[in-house]
């Protein structure tokens, strides 16, 4: 299975550079995988695709302002992108500079604050924030929203709110779980009134989500690890829904990965730790019956997951249709609702 099997052509102008307003004004492409049928809808039509008793599972991670700009003691400029925190003072980060920083080198940020490079860790660097100032407070003061590389503009103040789901509550992501960006409070209230249930997992999306595959045979690819957590309460909700024949709807690929990584003997079990699960066609899904997701980059692991869920030809045909119909793509773009072939009707 080659990464080129997951390629498609996308005009640059279809890459969304700003979010729509309101959040729920985006478009929604419905793909019925069992029938291979699709419909062009609006996100406001989502309640018509759901029913009382469905369980929507969301990722409640919160994006931190993880991009920092600084200057080395030699005068060279450095861009820091936090990948994850080990504790309140130490983090793993990507560093971009004309010359690689050396262990012990200090990088000066705004306001007289400096961080210290401790050592290299593969593609990342271990950096230390000053004692007495929790790192998250420094990021809040001087950090920038880590917009994806395909958004060709600097972050704006509005991005602090819009590149964040309305239900985000656990700090730690450096990329948004973008399927959730379409939900606003009126939509959540509407779904609750219908009898749609909700549950939450946490997966802190890392910067590695944007890394391209460096191998042609996708089976040789090794995923980056990300922290995730599934609580006992969420497990109980999901296992009850499955037992009762109610549908589990995953809001985003991060939810699918978390649920599959924490499933044992066809039951979701509590877990807190890291996962590097890689889902591609041939994977046997055990939890989600439907998936709400944005459109993803060509040859990306996220697109491979959606192809595994909805069928490669179904999904790629739907992507070509979305291009023809001028849907907006990627993080601030439109959404797809994909039902799995085995989903109960």
PAKOL-771635 format. One record per residue (C-alpha): residue in three letters; chain; z, y, x. Coordinates in steps of 0.001 Angstrom, whole numbers, padded with zeros to 6 digits, m for minus. Example, Ala and Ser with C-alpha at 12.3 -4.5 7.8 and 13.67 -1.06 7.14 Angstrom:
// PAKOL-771635
<pt roza="ALA" guba="A" Z="007800" Y="m004500" X="012300"/>
<pt roza="SER" guba="A" Z="007140" Y="m001060" X="013670"/>
END
This chain:
// PAKOL-771635
<pt roza="UNK" guba="A" Z="000000" Y="000000" X="000000"/>
<pt roza="UNK" guba="A" Z="m001217" Y="003229" X="001633"/>
<pt roza="UNK" guba="A" Z="000060" Y="006744" X="001200"/>
<pt roza="UNK" guba="A" Z="m003540" Y="007820" X="000511"/>
<pt roza="UNK" guba="A" Z="m003319" Y="005759" X="m002701"/>
<pt roza="UNK" guba="A" Z="m001077" Y="008553" X="m004023"/>
<pt roza="UNK" guba="A" Z="m003287" Y="011516" X="m003229"/>
<pt roza="UNK" guba="A" Z="m004789" Y="013974" X="m005675"/>
<pt roza="UNK" guba="A" Z="m006498" Y="017346" X="m005420"/>
<pt roza="UNK" guba="A" Z="m004524" Y="020433" X="m006457"/>
<pt roza="UNK" guba="A" Z="m005864" Y="024001" X="m006428"/>
<pt roza="UNK" guba="A" Z="m003441" Y="026306" X="m004654"/>
<pt roza="UNK" guba="A" Z="m003230" Y="028660" X="m007635"/>
<pt roza="UNK" guba="A" Z="m001545" Y="025954" X="m009744"/>
<pt roza="UNK" guba="A" Z="001535" Y="025893" X="m007482"/>
<pt roza="UNK" guba="A" Z="004167" Y="027875" X="m009415"/>
<pt roza="UNK" guba="A" Z="005594" Y="030756" X="m007408"/>
<pt roza="UNK" guba="A" Z="008052" Y="032031" X="m010041"/>
<pt roza="UNK" guba="A" Z="009916" Y="030421" X="m012944"/>
<pt roza="UNK" guba="A" Z="008871" Y="031019" X="m016538"/>
<pt roza="UNK" guba="A" Z="011099" Y="032930" X="m018918"/>
<pt roza="UNK" guba="A" Z="012887" Y="031613" X="m020840"/>
<pt roza="UNK" guba="A" Z="013519" Y="028331" X="m019056"/>
<pt roza="UNK" guba="A" Z="012343" Y="026241" X="m022007"/>
<pt roza="UNK" guba="A" Z="008973" Y="028064" X="m022211"/>
<pt roza="UNK" guba="A" Z="007348" Y="025633" X="m019778"/>
<pt roza="UNK" guba="A" Z="004753" Y="023059" X="m020777"/>
<pt roza="UNK" guba="A" Z="005446" Y="019345" X="m021183"/>
<pt roza="UNK" guba="A" Z="003010" Y="016478" X="m020677"/>
<pt roza="UNK" guba="A" Z="004040" Y="013319" X="m022541"/>
<pt roza="UNK" guba="A" Z="002892" Y="010040" X="m020971"/>
<pt roza="UNK" guba="A" Z="003363" Y="006850" X="m022991"/>
<pt roza="UNK" guba="A" Z="003107" Y="004269" X="m020219"/>
<pt roza="UNK" guba="A" Z="002884" Y="001266" X="m022531"/>
<pt roza="UNK" guba="A" Z="m000189" Y="002628" X="m024281"/>
<pt roza="UNK" guba="A" Z="m001566" Y="004733" X="m021452"/>
<pt roza="UNK" guba="A" Z="m001661" Y="007704" X="m023838"/>
<pt roza="UNK" guba="A" Z="m000768" Y="011323" X="m023132"/>
<pt roza="UNK" guba="A" Z="m000149" Y="014460" X="m025177"/>
<pt roza="UNK" guba="A" Z="m000004" Y="018133" X="m024231"/>
<pt roza="UNK" guba="A" Z="003218" Y="019657" X="m025538"/>
<pt roza="UNK" guba="A" Z="005668" Y="022471" X="m024846"/>
<pt roza="UNK" guba="A" Z="009139" Y="021841" X="m023466"/>
<pt roza="UNK" guba="A" Z="010460" Y="023148" X="m026785"/>
<pt roza="UNK" guba="A" Z="008946" Y="019973" X="m028289"/>
<pt roza="UNK" guba="A" Z="011282" Y="017727" X="m026271"/>
<pt roza="UNK" guba="A" Z="013621" Y="017037" X="m029234"/>
<pt roza="UNK" guba="A" Z="010667" Y="015419" X="m031005"/>
<pt roza="UNK" guba="A" Z="010457" Y="012848" X="m028196"/>
<pt roza="UNK" guba="A" Z="014149" Y="011993" X="m028447"/>
<pt roza="UNK" guba="A" Z="016295" Y="010411" X="m031133"/>
<pt roza="UNK" guba="A" Z="019957" Y="010197" X="m032105"/>
<pt roza="UNK" guba="A" Z="021792" Y="007872" X="m029744"/>
<pt roza="UNK" guba="A" Z="019563" Y="008514" X="m026743"/>
<pt roza="UNK" guba="A" Z="021593" Y="009126" X="m023592"/>
<pt roza="UNK" guba="A" Z="020326" Y="011924" X="m021335"/>
<pt roza="UNK" guba="A" Z="021619" Y="011598" X="m017768"/>
<pt roza="UNK" guba="A" Z="021667" Y="014805" X="m015708"/>
<pt roza="UNK" guba="A" Z="022300" Y="015579" X="m012030"/>
<pt roza="UNK" guba="A" Z="025029" Y="018246" X="m011872"/>
<pt roza="UNK" guba="A" Z="024596" Y="019130" X="m008195"/>
<pt roza="UNK" guba="A" Z="024648" Y="022822" X="m007358"/>
<pt roza="UNK" guba="A" Z="022254" Y="024397" X="m004854"/>
<pt roza="UNK" guba="A" Z="023988" Y="026319" X="m002076"/>
<pt roza="UNK" guba="A" Z="022397" Y="029335" X="m000325"/>
<pt roza="UNK" guba="A" Z="021698" Y="027067" X="002625"/>
<pt roza="UNK" guba="A" Z="019193" Y="029146" X="004641"/>
<pt roza="UNK" guba="A" Z="020603" Y="031461" X="007325"/>
<pt roza="UNK" guba="A" Z="018872" Y="033728" X="009810"/>
<pt roza="UNK" guba="A" Z="020410" Y="034503" X="013177"/>
<pt roza="UNK" guba="A" Z="019844" Y="035487" X="016785"/>
<pt roza="UNK" guba="A" Z="020660" Y="033480" X="019910"/>
<pt roza="UNK" guba="A" Z="022589" Y="035112" X="022728"/>
<pt roza="UNK" guba="A" Z="019255" Y="035268" X="024593"/>
<pt roza="UNK" guba="A" Z="017798" Y="037352" X="021782"/>
<pt roza="UNK" guba="A" Z="015587" Y="034682" X="020236"/>
<pt roza="UNK" guba="A" Z="015471" Y="034368" X="016472"/>
<pt roza="UNK" guba="A" Z="016736" Y="031232" X="014733"/>
<pt roza="UNK" guba="A" Z="016392" Y="029948" X="011189"/>
<pt roza="UNK" guba="A" Z="019120" Y="027561" X="010035"/>
<pt roza="UNK" guba="A" Z="018728" Y="025252" X="007062"/>
<pt roza="UNK" guba="A" Z="021894" Y="023361" X="006189"/>
<pt roza="UNK" guba="A" Z="021272" Y="019714" X="005345"/>
<pt roza="UNK" guba="A" Z="024833" Y="018714" X="004469"/>
<pt roza="UNK" guba="A" Z="028462" Y="019505" X="005275"/>
<pt roza="UNK" guba="A" Z="030823" Y="017089" X="006994"/>
<pt roza="UNK" guba="A" Z="033837" Y="019282" X="006194"/>
<pt roza="UNK" guba="A" Z="034566" Y="022979" X="005596"/>
<pt roza="UNK" guba="A" Z="033511" Y="023952" X="009143"/>
<pt roza="UNK" guba="A" Z="030948" Y="021403" X="010345"/>
<pt roza="UNK" guba="A" Z="027432" Y="020852" X="009046"/>
<pt roza="UNK" guba="A" Z="024218" Y="019043" X="009839"/>
<pt roza="UNK" guba="A" Z="021301" Y="021468" X="009924"/>
<pt roza="UNK" guba="A" Z="017658" Y="021958" X="010782"/>
<pt roza="UNK" guba="A" Z="017116" Y="024712" X="013357"/>
<pt roza="UNK" guba="A" Z="013831" Y="026524" X="013878"/>
<pt roza="UNK" guba="A" Z="013515" Y="028521" X="017078"/>
<pt roza="UNK" guba="A" Z="010951" Y="029165" X="019816"/>
<pt roza="UNK" guba="A" Z="013086" Y="027081" X="022199"/>
<pt roza="UNK" guba="A" Z="015488" Y="024328" X="021100"/>
<pt roza="UNK" guba="A" Z="019117" Y="025535" X="021145"/>
<pt roza="UNK" guba="A" Z="021437" Y="023899" X="023643"/>
<pt roza="UNK" guba="A" Z="024907" Y="022429" X="022993"/>
<pt roza="UNK" guba="A" Z="027533" Y="025157" X="023113"/>
<pt roza="UNK" guba="A" Z="025046" Y="027914" X="022329"/>
<pt roza="UNK" guba="A" Z="026148" Y="030468" X="019755"/>
<pt roza="UNK" guba="A" Z="023950" Y="031879" X="017018"/>
<pt roza="UNK" guba="A" Z="024909" Y="035294" X="015689"/>
<pt roza="UNK" guba="A" Z="024552" Y="035906" X="011975"/>
<pt roza="UNK" guba="A" Z="025076" Y="039102" X="009992"/>
<pt roza="UNK" guba="A" Z="028452" Y="040789" X="009775"/>
<pt roza="UNK" guba="A" Z="029607" Y="039682" X="013222"/>
<pt roza="UNK" guba="A" Z="029792" Y="036017" X="012218"/>
<pt roza="UNK" guba="A" Z="028608" Y="033349" X="014669"/>
<pt roza="UNK" guba="A" Z="028058" Y="029602" X="014492"/>
<pt roza="UNK" guba="A" Z="028073" Y="027225" X="017453"/>
<pt roza="UNK" guba="A" Z="025583" Y="024461" X="018168"/>
<pt roza="UNK" guba="A" Z="027580" Y="021349" X="019045"/>
<pt roza="UNK" guba="A" Z="024948" Y="018652" X="019662"/>
<pt roza="UNK" guba="A" Z="021657" Y="017269" X="018489"/>
<pt roza="UNK" guba="A" Z="021593" Y="014453" X="015933"/>
<pt roza="UNK" guba="A" Z="018055" Y="013121" X="015642"/>
<pt roza="UNK" guba="A" Z="015965" Y="015725" X="013838"/>
<pt roza="UNK" guba="A" Z="019078" Y="017750" X="013054"/>
<pt roza="UNK" guba="A" Z="021799" Y="019666" X="014876"/>
<pt roza="UNK" guba="A" Z="025539" Y="019586" X="014372"/>
<pt roza="UNK" guba="A" Z="026768" Y="023161" X="013975"/>
<pt roza="UNK" guba="A" Z="030284" Y="024558" X="013701"/>
<pt roza="UNK" guba="A" Z="031321" Y="027531" X="011601"/>
<pt roza="UNK" guba="A" Z="034215" Y="029768" X="012752"/>
<pt roza="UNK" guba="A" Z="037749" Y="028730" X="011835"/>
<pt roza="UNK" guba="A" Z="039467" Y="030750" X="009155"/>
<pt roza="UNK" guba="A" Z="036240" Y="031327" X="007215"/>
<pt roza="UNK" guba="A" Z="035118" Y="028411" X="005043"/>
<pt roza="UNK" guba="A" Z="031418" Y="027773" X="005578"/>
<pt roza="UNK" guba="A" Z="030584" Y="028041" X="001887"/>
<pt roza="UNK" guba="A" Z="032043" Y="031560" X="001816"/>
<pt roza="UNK" guba="A" Z="029817" Y="032536" X="004764"/>
<pt roza="UNK" guba="A" Z="026779" Y="031066" X="003002"/>
<pt roza="UNK" guba="A" Z="027678" Y="032938" X="m000159"/>
<pt roza="UNK" guba="A" Z="027755" Y="036221" X="001754"/>
<pt roza="UNK" guba="A" Z="024811" Y="035802" X="004123"/>
<pt roza="UNK" guba="A" Z="022841" Y="032766" X="002976"/>
<pt roza="UNK" guba="A" Z="019472" Y="032702" X="001238"/>
<pt roza="UNK" guba="A" Z="018273" Y="030406" X="m001527"/>
<pt roza="UNK" guba="A" Z="016364" Y="027604" X="000256"/>
<pt roza="UNK" guba="A" Z="013153" Y="027841" X="m001723"/>
<pt roza="UNK" guba="A" Z="010694" Y="024997" X="m001020"/>
<pt roza="UNK" guba="A" Z="008016" Y="025534" X="001647"/>
<pt roza="UNK" guba="A" Z="005200" Y="025681" X="m000927"/>
<pt roza="UNK" guba="A" Z="006646" Y="028831" X="m002520"/>
<pt roza="UNK" guba="A" Z="004924" Y="031561" X="m000519"/>
<pt roza="UNK" guba="A" Z="007488" Y="034323" X="m000839"/>
<pt roza="UNK" guba="A" Z="010950" Y="035265" X="000283"/>
<pt roza="UNK" guba="A" Z="013823" Y="034403" X="m002020"/>
<pt roza="UNK" guba="A" Z="014899" Y="037065" X="m004500"/>
<pt roza="UNK" guba="A" Z="018250" Y="037774" X="m006109"/>
<pt roza="UNK" guba="A" Z="017034" Y="036154" X="m009357"/>
<pt roza="UNK" guba="A" Z="016499" Y="032846" X="m007540"/>
<pt roza="UNK" guba="A" Z="020249" Y="032394" X="m007145"/>
<pt roza="UNK" guba="A" Z="020399" Y="031796" X="m010875"/>
<pt roza="UNK" guba="A" Z="016939" Y="030397" X="m011666"/>
<pt roza="UNK" guba="A" Z="016742" Y="027856" X="m008810"/>
<pt roza="UNK" guba="A" Z="019827" Y="026296" X="m010373"/>
<pt roza="UNK" guba="A" Z="020369" Y="024241" X="m013515"/>
<pt roza="UNK" guba="A" Z="022568" Y="025765" X="m016221"/>
<pt roza="UNK" guba="A" Z="024942" Y="022792" X="m015900"/>
<pt roza="UNK" guba="A" Z="025231" Y="022804" X="m012075"/>
<pt roza="UNK" guba="A" Z="028832" Y="022461" X="m010949"/>
<pt roza="UNK" guba="A" Z="029198" Y="020525" X="m007668"/>
<pt roza="UNK" guba="A" Z="028154" Y="022441" X="m004526"/>
<pt roza="UNK" guba="A" Z="026076" Y="020586" X="m001976"/>
<pt roza="UNK" guba="A" Z="022313" Y="020516" X="m002659"/>
<pt roza="UNK" guba="A" Z="019735" Y="022372" X="m000583"/>
<pt roza="UNK" guba="A" Z="016981" Y="021701" X="m003118"/>
<pt roza="UNK" guba="A" Z="017245" Y="021826" X="m006899"/>
<pt roza="UNK" guba="A" Z="016929" Y="018771" X="m009146"/>
<pt roza="UNK" guba="A" Z="013961" Y="020540" X="m010699"/>
<pt roza="UNK" guba="A" Z="013536" Y="018521" X="m013903"/>
<pt roza="UNK" guba="A" Z="016753" Y="020107" X="m015109"/>
<pt roza="UNK" guba="A" Z="015560" Y="023676" X="m014579"/>
<pt roza="UNK" guba="A" Z="013807" Y="023634" X="m017978"/>
<pt roza="UNK" guba="A" Z="017015" Y="023212" X="m019971"/>
<pt roza="UNK" guba="A" Z="018766" Y="026272" X="m021374"/>
<pt roza="UNK" guba="A" Z="021896" Y="026439" X="m023500"/>
<pt roza="UNK" guba="A" Z="020046" Y="026615" X="m026852"/>
<pt roza="UNK" guba="A" Z="018128" Y="023430" X="m025983"/>
<pt roza="UNK" guba="A" Z="021324" Y="021600" X="m025007"/>
<pt roza="UNK" guba="A" Z="023006" Y="022697" X="m028242"/>
<pt roza="UNK" guba="A" Z="019982" Y="021574" X="m030239"/>
<pt roza="UNK" guba="A" Z="019991" Y="018135" X="m028635"/>
<pt roza="UNK" guba="A" Z="023715" Y="017722" X="m029181"/>
<pt roza="UNK" guba="A" Z="023280" Y="018565" X="m032879"/>
<pt roza="UNK" guba="A" Z="020635" Y="015822" X="m033091"/>
<pt roza="UNK" guba="A" Z="023099" Y="013232" X="m031823"/>
<pt roza="UNK" guba="A" Z="021629" Y="012978" X="m028316"/>
<pt roza="UNK" guba="A" Z="024405" Y="012104" X="m025855"/>
<pt roza="UNK" guba="A" Z="024737" Y="013396" X="m022293"/>
<pt roza="UNK" guba="A" Z="026165" Y="012043" X="m019045"/>
<pt roza="UNK" guba="A" Z="026223" Y="013304" X="m015466"/>
<pt roza="UNK" guba="A" Z="025799" Y="011946" X="m011967"/>
<pt roza="UNK" guba="A" Z="025774" Y="013939" X="m008722"/>
<pt roza="UNK" guba="A" Z="023163" Y="013621" X="m005996"/>
<pt roza="UNK" guba="A" Z="023068" Y="016394" X="m003401"/>
<pt roza="UNK" guba="A" Z="019359" Y="016788" X="m002712"/>
<pt roza="UNK" guba="A" Z="018685" Y="017204" X="001009"/>
<pt roza="UNK" guba="A" Z="015946" Y="019069" X="002844"/>
<pt roza="UNK" guba="A" Z="014440" Y="015715" X="003744"/>
<pt roza="UNK" guba="A" Z="013005" Y="015576" X="000227"/>
<pt roza="UNK" guba="A" Z="010181" Y="017832" X="001503"/>
<pt roza="UNK" guba="A" Z="009442" Y="015786" X="004620"/>
<pt roza="UNK" guba="A" Z="005993" Y="014144" X="004567"/>
<pt roza="UNK" guba="A" Z="005522" Y="010442" X="005178"/>
<pt roza="UNK" guba="A" Z="004652" Y="009836" X="008824"/>
<pt roza="UNK" guba="A" Z="003354" Y="006297" X="008294"/>
<pt roza="UNK" guba="A" Z="000245" Y="005120" X="006476"/>
<pt roza="UNK" guba="A" Z="001769" Y="001878" X="005181"/>
<pt roza="UNK" guba="A" Z="004430" Y="003218" X="002796"/>
<pt roza="UNK" guba="A" Z="006496" Y="000038" X="003165"/>
<pt roza="UNK" guba="A" Z="007289" Y="001182" X="006714"/>
<pt roza="UNK" guba="A" Z="008762" Y="004490" X="005525"/>
<pt roza="UNK" guba="A" Z="012507" Y="005038" X="005864"/>
<pt roza="UNK" guba="A" Z="014088" Y="007478" X="003426"/>
<pt roza="UNK" guba="A" Z="016589" Y="010132" X="004477"/>
<pt roza="UNK" guba="A" Z="020124" Y="009507" X="003228"/>
<pt roza="UNK" guba="A" Z="021668" Y="011668" X="000516"/>
<pt roza="UNK" guba="A" Z="025195" Y="011785" X="m000910"/>
<pt roza="UNK" guba="A" Z="025608" Y="010717" X="m004519"/>
<pt roza="UNK" guba="A" Z="028385" Y="009920" X="m006936"/>
<pt roza="UNK" guba="A" Z="028477" Y="007979" X="m010214"/>
<pt roza="UNK" guba="A" Z="031800" Y="008010" X="m012060"/>
<pt roza="UNK" guba="A" Z="033389" Y="005291" X="m014157"/>
<pt roza="UNK" guba="A" Z="032999" Y="007462" X="m017276"/>
<pt roza="UNK" guba="A" Z="029248" Y="007770" X="m016710"/>
<pt roza="UNK" guba="A" Z="028965" Y="004040" X="m016053"/>
<pt roza="UNK" guba="A" Z="030741" Y="003314" X="m019332"/>
<pt roza="UNK" guba="A" Z="028352" Y="005580" X="m021243"/>
<pt roza="UNK" guba="A" Z="025256" Y="004022" X="m019680"/>
<pt roza="UNK" guba="A" Z="026393" Y="000421" X="m019979"/>
<pt roza="UNK" guba="A" Z="027319" Y="000953" X="m023637"/>
<pt roza="UNK" guba="A" Z="023926" Y="002501" X="m024362"/>
<pt roza="UNK" guba="A" Z="022105" Y="m000418" X="m022724"/>
<pt roza="UNK" guba="A" Z="024228" Y="m002981" X="m024559"/>
<pt roza="UNK" guba="A" Z="023568" Y="m001282" X="m027901"/>
<pt roza="UNK" guba="A" Z="019828" Y="m000961" X="m027320"/>
<pt roza="UNK" guba="A" Z="019897" Y="002821" X="m027044"/>
<pt roza="UNK" guba="A" Z="017575" Y="004531" X="m024583"/>
<pt roza="UNK" guba="A" Z="018713" Y="005965" X="m021256"/>
<pt roza="UNK" guba="A" Z="016643" Y="009019" X="m020318"/>
<pt roza="UNK" guba="A" Z="016850" Y="010095" X="m016679"/>
<pt roza="UNK" guba="A" Z="016473" Y="013830" X="m016119"/>
<pt roza="UNK" guba="A" Z="014804" Y="013785" X="m012713"/>
<pt roza="UNK" guba="A" Z="013966" Y="011372" X="m009927"/>
<pt roza="UNK" guba="A" Z="017392" Y="011967" X="m008351"/>
<pt roza="UNK" guba="A" Z="019034" Y="010452" X="m011429"/>
<pt roza="UNK" guba="A" Z="016756" Y="007402" X="m011289"/>
<pt roza="UNK" guba="A" Z="017583" Y="006849" X="m007611"/>
<pt roza="UNK" guba="A" Z="021327" Y="007237" X="m008216"/>
<pt roza="UNK" guba="A" Z="021413" Y="004844" X="m011156"/>
<pt roza="UNK" guba="A" Z="019337" Y="002172" X="m009438"/>
<pt roza="UNK" guba="A" Z="021382" Y="002491" X="m006228"/>
<pt roza="UNK" guba="A" Z="024616" Y="001933" X="m008155"/>
<pt roza="UNK" guba="A" Z="023460" Y="m000987" X="m010312"/>
<pt roza="UNK" guba="A" Z="024792" Y="m004494" X="m009721"/>
<pt roza="UNK" guba="A" Z="023935" Y="m007483" X="m011905"/>
<pt roza="UNK" guba="A" Z="022231" Y="m005182" X="m014426"/>
<pt roza="UNK" guba="A" Z="025329" Y="m003003" X="m014847"/>
<pt roza="UNK" guba="A" Z="025871" Y="000461" X="m013430"/>
<pt roza="UNK" guba="A" Z="029068" Y="000519" X="m011363"/>
<pt roza="UNK" guba="A" Z="031038" Y="003480" X="m009960"/>
<pt roza="UNK" guba="A" Z="029961" Y="004596" X="m006516"/>
<pt roza="UNK" guba="A" Z="030454" Y="007481" X="m004107"/>
<pt roza="UNK" guba="A" Z="028609" Y="007510" X="m000812"/>
<pt roza="UNK" guba="A" Z="025072" Y="007728" X="000529"/>
<pt roza="UNK" guba="A" Z="021804" Y="006190" X="m000554"/>
<pt roza="UNK" guba="A" Z="018445" Y="005891" X="001174"/>
<pt roza="UNK" guba="A" Z="016835" Y="003876" X="m001616"/>
<pt roza="UNK" guba="A" Z="013038" Y="004162" X="m001629"/>
<pt roza="UNK" guba="A" Z="011364" Y="003407" X="m004959"/>
<pt roza="UNK" guba="A" Z="007628" Y="002735" X="m004980"/>
<pt roza="UNK" guba="A" Z="005251" Y="000635" X="m007145"/>
<pt roza="UNK" guba="A" Z="006469" Y="m002906" X="m007588"/>
<pt roza="UNK" guba="A" Z="010090" Y="m001815" X="m008040"/>
<pt roza="UNK" guba="A" Z="011863" Y="m003423" X="m011003"/>
<pt roza="UNK" guba="A" Z="013731" Y="m000730" X="m012929"/>
<pt roza="UNK" guba="A" Z="016972" Y="m001783" X="m014568"/>
<pt roza="UNK" guba="A" Z="018399" Y="001356" X="m016163"/>
<pt roza="UNK" guba="A" Z="016128" Y="004213" X="m017282"/>
<pt roza="UNK" guba="A" Z="013846" Y="003812" X="m020302"/>
<pt roza="UNK" guba="A" Z="012289" Y="007271" X="m019962"/>
<pt roza="UNK" guba="A" Z="012015" Y="009871" X="m017236"/>
<pt roza="UNK" guba="A" Z="011765" Y="013641" X="m017448"/>
<pt roza="UNK" guba="A" Z="010322" Y="014973" X="m014209"/>
<pt roza="UNK" guba="A" Z="008304" Y="017796" X="m012692"/>
<pt roza="UNK" guba="A" Z="004933" Y="017332" X="m010988"/>
<pt roza="UNK" guba="A" Z="005270" Y="016314" X="m007335"/>
<pt roza="UNK" guba="A" Z="003355" Y="016767" X="m004082"/>
<pt roza="UNK" guba="A" Z="000473" Y="014438" X="m003187"/>
<pt roza="UNK" guba="A" Z="001520" Y="011431" X="m001084"/>
<pt roza="UNK" guba="A" Z="005213" Y="012217" X="m001606"/>
<pt roza="UNK" guba="A" Z="007983" Y="009685" X="m002170"/>
<pt roza="UNK" guba="A" Z="008790" Y="011440" X="m005450"/>
<pt roza="UNK" guba="A" Z="005263" Y="010871" X="m006762"/>
<pt roza="UNK" guba="A" Z="005522" Y="007232" X="m005652"/>
<pt roza="UNK" guba="A" Z="008697" Y="006826" X="m007706"/>
<pt roza="UNK" guba="A" Z="007005" Y="008275" X="m010805"/>
<pt roza="UNK" guba="A" Z="004003" Y="005971" X="m010236"/>
<pt roza="UNK" guba="A" Z="006366" Y="003014" X="m009997"/>
<pt roza="UNK" guba="A" Z="007930" Y="004023" X="m013310"/>
<pt roza="UNK" guba="A" Z="004842" Y="004898" X="m015311"/>
<pt roza="UNK" guba="A" Z="002116" Y="002902" X="m013579"/>
<pt roza="UNK" guba="A" Z="000108" Y="004313" X="m010687"/>
<pt roza="UNK" guba="A" Z="m003184" Y="004690" X="m012553"/>
<pt roza="UNK" guba="A" Z="m001462" Y="006114" X="m015642"/>
<pt roza="UNK" guba="A" Z="000388" Y="008707" X="m013603"/>
<pt roza="UNK" guba="A" Z="m002518" Y="009737" X="m011375"/>
<pt roza="UNK" guba="A" Z="m004772" Y="010062" X="m014426"/>
<pt roza="UNK" guba="A" Z="m002086" Y="012229" X="m016034"/>
<pt roza="UNK" guba="A" Z="m001926" Y="014390" X="m012891"/>
<pt roza="UNK" guba="A" Z="m005711" Y="014862" X="m012927"/>
<pt roza="UNK" guba="A" Z="m005467" Y="015814" X="m016591"/>
<pt roza="UNK" guba="A" Z="m002694" Y="018308" X="m015770"/>
<pt roza="UNK" guba="A" Z="m004895" Y="019887" X="m013106"/>
<pt roza="UNK" guba="A" Z="m007802" Y="020163" X="m015546"/>
<pt roza="UNK" guba="A" Z="m005509" Y="021732" X="m018154"/>
<pt roza="UNK" guba="A" Z="m004053" Y="024094" X="m015546"/>
<pt roza="UNK" guba="A" Z="m000440" Y="023015" X="m015751"/>
<pt roza="UNK" guba="A" Z="001909" Y="024614" X="m013204"/>
<pt roza="UNK" guba="A" Z="003093" Y="022333" X="m010420"/>
<pt roza="UNK" guba="A" Z="006190" Y="021662" X="m008320"/>
<pt roza="UNK" guba="A" Z="009698" Y="023131" X="m008442"/>
<pt roza="UNK" guba="A" Z="009114" Y="026113" X="m010734"/>
<pt roza="UNK" guba="A" Z="006303" Y="024338" X="m012574"/>
<pt roza="UNK" guba="A" Z="005907" Y="022344" X="m015773"/>
<pt roza="UNK" guba="A" Z="007342" Y="018947" X="m016714"/>
<pt roza="UNK" guba="A" Z="006352" Y="015406" X="m017691"/>
<pt roza="UNK" guba="A" Z="008123" Y="013048" X="m020073"/>
<pt roza="UNK" guba="A" Z="007281" Y="009472" X="m019067"/>
<pt roza="UNK" guba="A" Z="008296" Y="006446" X="m021105"/>
<pt roza="UNK" guba="A" Z="008568" Y="003141" X="m019276"/>
<pt roza="UNK" guba="A" Z="006464" Y="000234" X="m020517"/>
<pt roza="UNK" guba="A" Z="009557" Y="m001819" X="m021455"/>
<pt roza="UNK" guba="A" Z="011280" Y="001013" X="m023361"/>
<pt roza="UNK" guba="A" Z="012442" Y="000135" X="m026870"/>
<pt roza="UNK" guba="A" Z="010720" Y="002034" X="m029658"/>
END
